[in-house]
Amino acid sequence: MLAQLKSACYTGLDVYTVSVEIDAARGLPSWDIVGLPDIAVRESKERVHTA
């Protein structure tokens, strides 16, 4: 792990803490989203990649 960032996510009146971890390595570019329970949210990786 190269770096770790703490942030927050707001949903209505609820606030959730979010931890973002970054790692840099040689090779083909790639990225992963972990900790998402909903399939629709996991599919967002494909939408972001095509954008």
Number of C-alpha atoms within 10 A of each C-alpha: 8 8 9 10 9 9 9 10 10 9 8 6 5 7 10 9 9 11 9 10 11 10 9 9 8 5 6 5 7 6 9 6 11 7 6 9 8 8 8 9 10 15 11 12 13 9 9 8 9 7 5
